[in-house]
Amino acid sequence: MSLRGTLALGVAALALGAYVWFVEIRGGEKRAEAEAATRVIFALDPASATALELVTSDGVSPPSDPPDTTKSRFGSLASST
């Protein structure tokens, strides 16, 4: 193989390697970050949520009262002695 052919093949290999690096590897990381960002609708700390208010075409639904944690449908959770 001549020197010119070897250099042309080397340039082609470098171009292919650059394409794989910049488009596939680095671009794949950016696409994964963008996809993960689109999955999050809004960030919310569950401990800070106290109520949920739904707005519908009929208007705003009132928030429901928080559940009473001292009672269950089977009666009081506190032991009655």
Summary of the structure (lengths in Angstrom):
residues: 81
radius of gyration: 30.6
end to end distance: 97.0
largest distance: 98.6
contacts: 113
relative contact order: 0.05
helix: 49%
strand: 10%
